[in-house]
């Protein structure tokens, strides 16, 4: 889904330290010049730091703080205006054939008259094997909180404006109320060709919260089936870089639903896509 913004951004870089600060508002695009209209009540601002000090290279660190106001957010528990602050950090790097990243995010604020206290965490570790195909194998896991506490506090994590194709091109699940564990294998059969296979298991973090579809829609609401298991997702994708300007990509995805989604009438899903990208 396209997002268009008006705002300002300040960038500062010195050595291995890179700072960015921004404040923007989404706008409704009109056909004329300089006549786009800001969407009422929606704001986003933040600061992002990236650093890779010489003393710890090849490791790098990211830290960020985001402030977001959304006039209408739909969760299973409620609908209303949300104001959140999101603070996160990540460490990442590559040492020889080993690569990894590890990060965590805390989120707090207000949802209508209720409080928000949510979190997410991510970890992955990979290894590149020596050989002509340069096979790479990665294990990864994500935890994104969900549910509502007894005092009414909302604990469903809101990823704000996520890349909904983070897991697969089918964009089935949203990064909310989710525990996701997977394995990713990749080979390069030719210099310009990459093949990748992804296998992931999905669980709800809280059995009292919904299974959310991307970007943040409660697709299957909680019911008498308290099973957290939501399904298994598989993707086979190929990328072919024809030249410096053209890239062809294709993917096939199969989602096998778990008992919770099946009990609500959900069925297995197949998805396919192909695209050609031109970059000048």
N, C-alpha and C positions, 0 to 999 in steps of 0.2 A: 504494500500500500504506500503510495507516494506521500511524503511529508515535505512540505514547503515552509520555510521559516524566514522571518525578517528579524534581524538582530545585529549584535556586534560580537566580535571575537578578538581577543588579544593573545598573541603568541610571543613567547620569550624563550630563546634557546641559547645556552652557553655551555660549551663542552658537551658532556654526556647528559646534561639536565635539560629537559624540555617541559615548559609550562604552557598551559592553555587555560584561559578563562573566557566564559561566554555567557550571554544572556539573550534569549530569543523568544519569539512568540510565533505559533503557527498561523498561517494566513490562508484565506480562500482566494484562489487565483482568478483574476479577471482578464479579459482579452486585451485591454489597453495597456498603456505604459505607466508605471508607478501608481497603479490604482488598486493593488491587492488590498483586501480588507482583513485585518487581524481578527482571529476567532476570539470571541469574548471569554474572558476568565481563564484562559490557558496560558501557562508560562513555564519556561524551563531555563535554568541557569546552573553553572557549575564551574569547578576547577579540576584540572587533570594534570598530574605530574608523572613523567616518565624519566627514569634515571638508570644509568649503567656505569657506576663509578669504576675507574680503572683498577682499583685494588681488588674488586670481586668479579671482574669480567671472566667468562662470558655471561654472567648472571645479570638480570635486569629486574627493575621493580616498577610497578605502576601503583598510583594512589589517586583516588578521586572523591569528590564530594559533589552531589547533585541536589538541587532544590527544584521541586516540580509541583505545579498546581494544575489539577484537572477538574473541570466543573462537573463531569459526569463519568463515574467509573462503575462498571457492572461487575459485582461479585455475587457468588451464591448467597452469601450472608446478607447483603444489602446493596442498594444503589445510592450514590450520592457524590458529593464533592470531596475530593481527596487532596490533601497537602502533605507531601512527604519530603523528608531529608534522607539521602542515601549516601552512606560512607563505605568505601571499599578499598581493598589493596590486593595486589597479586605479585608473586615472584615467579620468574620464568627463566629458562636458560637451556643451553645445550653444552654438554661436556663430552667430547668425543662422539661416540655413537648413541649416547643417552640424551634424551630431552625430557623436559617436564614443565609443568606450570601448577601453581597452587594459589588459590585465592579465596577470599571471603568477603561478604557484604552484609552490612547491617542497615535496616530501614526503620524509621520511626516517623510519626506525625499524627495526622487526624483524618478520619474518614467520617464525614458528617459530624456527629457529636461523639463518635467513638475514637479510641486511640488505635494507632497502628504500631505493632511491634513485630517485625518480620526479618528474615535473614535468608541468605543463600551461601553455598560453598561449592567450590569446584576443584577437582584434582585430576591431572592426567600424567601419565608417564609413558614414554615411548623409546623404542630401540630400533636403530637402522642397521640392518645386517649387511655385511660386505658381500658384494656380488654384482653381476652384470645388471640385474633388475633392481638393485638397491631396495629390497623389500623393507618396509617399515611397519612395525606392529605397535599399537598404542592401546593402553587401558585407560578408561576415563570414567569419572563418576560425578554426578551433580545432585545436590540436595537443595530444594527450594521449599520453604515453609508454607504451611497452609492451615486453615481452620480458624476457629474463634474460641477464645478463652471463656471461662465461666463468667468473668466480669464484663464480657462484651468486647474485649480488645480484639481487633482484627489482626490475624497473624498470616494472612495470605500475601506472599511476596508479589510485588508488582514490578516487573522488569522494565517498566516505562515504555521505551521504544525499541524492543528487541529485534535482532535478526531472527525472524521466525523460521528460517531455513538452517538454523544452527545444527540441528540433528540430521534432518533429511530434507530433501526438496519438497516432500509432501506436506510439510508444515502442519502436521496433525496436532501435536501437543504444544501447549503454551508453557513457558517457564514459570509455573506457579503450582503450588501444592504437588510437587513432583520429586520423586527419587528415581534417578536414571543411572543405570550402570551399563557400560558398553565396551566393545572391543572394535578397533578400526585397523584394517590391514590395507596397505598400499604398495603398489609396485609400479615401476616405470619401464614398460616393455620396449619403449623406444625413447629417444631423446626428447621428443615433443609430446609424448603420450603418457597419461597417468590413469591407472585403474585403481579404484578404491572400493572396499567392501566394509559396510558398517552393520553391526549387530548390537541391539540395545534392548534391555528389559526396562519396563516402566511400572512404577508403583505410585500410588497416592501417598503423600506424606501424612495426611490426616484422613481417616475414613469418614470423618464428619464434614468433609469439604468435597467440592465437585472435581471432576476431571475437566480441565480447561483446554479448550482449543485455541489455537493462535488467532489473534494476538492475545486476547484475554476474555474468552467467552465461556461461561459455565456450560459445557456441552452435555455432560452427564452428571446429574445431580445425585447427591448421596441418597441411598435407599436402604432397605433392610439387609442387603448384601454388604457386609462389612469388610469383604475382601479388598485389600489395597491393590492387588495386582491388576494392572490395566491392560497389559499386552506386551507383545514383542514386535520390534520394528527392524526391518532389514532394508538395506539400500546397496545397490551396485551402480557405480557411476564411472564415467569415462570423460576425460578432458583431453582434447587434441589442439595443440597450439600450432595452427597452420603457418603463421608467420608472426611478425611483430605487431600486426594489427588485427588479425582474425583468430578467434578461439571458438572451437565447437565443443559443446558439452551435452551430455545426455545422462539420464538417471532412471532407474526402475526401483520402485519401493513396494514392499509388501508389509502390511500391518496386520498382525494376528491379535484379535481382541482377547482380553482376559475375561474372567467370570463377571466382574463388576460391570463392564461395558456391555457384555453379551446379555446380562440380565435386564438391561434397559432397552434391548432391541437392537443393539449395535452388531455389525457384522464385519468380517474381515474386509480389508480394503487394498486395492492395487492402484498404483499411480505411476505414470510415466511422463517424462518430459524430454525435450530436445531444444537446444538454443544455439544461436550463433551470435557472438559478441564482436562488435567492431569498435576499436579504440584508436582514435587519431591523435 
